[in-house]
Amino acid sequence: MKTAKIVSIAKSDQVGLYSICFNDDNESEFRKFMQKFKDNAALNKDYQAIIHAIDRIIANGALERNFRYEGK
């Protein structure tokens, strides 16, 4: 059975950004995502949009209107 922990990625006065890290791995899933896609030319536009959105959330906070509700 895999176990996991939550690790801090970034913090600001407005918000904290966290990712999951499986205990048998030294890198968080967020860092793996960044390493996997940062140099992929075909996906670079999407990657840059995601990173830009994360940077905005860190700077301005996570506003409820930026999230969509799933289910009821």
LONU-764074 format. One record per residue: residue in one letter; x, y, z of N, C-alpha, C, O in turn. Coordinates in pm, whole numbers, plus 32768, in hexadecimal, padded with zeros to 4 digits. Example, Ala and Ser with C-alpha at 12.3 -4.5 7.8 and 13.67 -1.06 7.14 Angstrom:
<recs>
A85277DC7830C84CE7E3E830C85287EB6830C85907EB4834ES85057F1F82C485577F9682CA850A80038313853D80728324
</recs>
This chain:
<recs>
M80537F8B80008000800080008058807C800080B2808A8053K803D80D87FA2808981547F9C805581B580037FDD81C28019T80B281FB8042808D8266809B80BF82E9805F811A82E9800BA80858356808980AA83D7805180AC844080BE8075842E812BK80EC84AE809D80EC852280F680D5859F80A380E9859F8029I80AC860880E58095868980A5811286DE80BE813F86EA8130V81498718805381BF876D805F81A087F9802C814F880C7FD2S81E1885A806781CF88E58041822289037FC4829788DE7FBBI81E289467F638226896D7EE882498A017EED82BA8A287ECDA81EA8A547F1681FF8AE57F1E819D8B207F8281308AEB7F98K81C58B8F7FBF816F8BD5801D81798C6A800581E38C9E7FE1S810B8CAE801981098D40801580AE8D6E808580788D1D80D0D809D8DF0809180418E2480F67FB18DFD80D67F5D8DF88130Q7F968DE180587F0E8DC4802A7EE98D30802D7E768D0E8048V7F4A8CD980117F278C4D7FFA7FA28BF3800C80148C228008G7F898B7580217FF28B1080227FD68AAA7FB57F638A837FA1L803C8A807F6E802E8A1D7F03806F899C7F3280E2899B7F5EY8023892E7F29805288AD7F59804588437EED7FF588517E90S809487DA7EFA808D876A7E9C809B86E97EEA80C886E77F5DI8073867E7EAB808085FB7EE8810A85C17EC5813E85D67E58C814285787F2381C385367F0F81B784AA7F4881A084997FC0F81C684467EF481C183BD7F23823E839F7F7282AC83C97F4DN823083577FDF829F8342803C831482F68000838483008031D82FC82AA7F96836B82637F5883AF82B87EEC840382867EA1D838B83387EE383C183927E7E83EF84127EC183B2843F7F22N845A844D7E8E848F84C87EC9845585477E8B846685B37EC3E8411853C7E1A83DB85B07DD5834385B27DDA8302854A7DD4S830D862A7DE6827C86387DE8824486237D5C828D862C7CF9E81C586077D55818385F37CD3818486757C82818C86717C07F817D86E87CC5818487687C80820C877B7C3E821387A57BCAR8276875E7C8582FE876B7C4D8312870A7BD78351872C7B73K82DC86927BE382E586327B74829D86687AF982CE865D7A89F822686A37B0F81DA86DE7AA1822C874B7A5E8236874F79E4M826887A47AAE82B788117A76832D87DD7A258347881079B7Q8374877B7A5783E787447A1083BE86FD799084048702792BK834D86BA79958320866C792282F686C478AD831186A2783AF82B3873478C982768781785E82B98807783E8294884577DBK83198834788E835088BA7877839A88C677F2839F893477BAD83D3885C77BF841E8863774183D6882676CB841088177660N8357880176DD830987C6767182D1883676198273887B7641A830A884875A482E488B8754C825188B17524820F89197517A821D883A75108192882C74E581308857755280C288857533L8156884A75CE80FD886C763D812788EB768680ED890D76EDN818B8930765381C389A2769A815D8A1076B5815F8A4C7720K81068A2C765780A18A95766B80468A7276E080298AC77734D801889F676E67FC289CA7755800F89CC77D97FDB89F77840Y808A899C77D580DE899B784D80F08A29788280E18A4178FAQ81108A86782A81248B11785280A38B4D788E80AA8B9A78EDA80308B2978567FB08B5A788B7F998B2679187F6A8B70796EI7FB98AA879307FA88A6D79B680058AB27A197FDA8AD77A86I80838AC279F580E48B017A4F80BD8B937A6A80C98BC27ADBH808E8BD97A0380628C647A167FEB8C6A7A777FE68CC37ACDA7F8C8C0F7A6A7F198C0B7AC47F458BEF7B537F128C2C7BB1I7FA28B947B657FD58B757BEB801D8BED7C26800C8C0C7C9CD806C8C327BD480B18CAB7C04804D8D167C3080638D597C95R7FE08D267BE57F788D877C097F358D617C8C7F198DB87CE0I7F1A8CE17C9E7EDC8CB27D1A7F388CCC7D917F0A8CF87DFAI7FB98CB27D8080198CCA7DED801F8D5F7E0F80248D837E84A801D8DB47DAA80288E447DBF7FA78E817DF77FAC8ED77E4FN7F348E547DC27EB68E977DE27E5A8E497E3F7DF88E807E71G7E788DCC7E567E218D797EA77DC68D237E507DB88D3C7DD8A7D8B8CC17E8C7D338C647E457CA48C907E5B7C688C737EC3L7C6D8CD57DFA7BE48D057E057B838C957DE27B9B8C477D85E7B168C8D7E2C7AB48C227E187A7D8C227D897A5F8BB77D54R7A708C967D4C7A398C9D7CC57A948C5E7C5B7A698C467BEBN7B118C437C7E7B6F8C067C207B638B6D7C1B7BAA8B2C7BCDF7B0C8B347C6C7AFE8AA47C727A708A7E7C497A108AC67C67R7A648A0F7C0579DE89E07BE379B889727C457A0D89287C77Y793789697C5E790589077CBD78EB88837C7578B588827C07E791188167CB278FA87917C7D788E874E7CD1789487517D4CG782E87157C9177C486CD7CD87767872A7D21775F87A17D02K771F86F37D8476BE87417DCF76E987517E5E76A387917EAC
</recs>
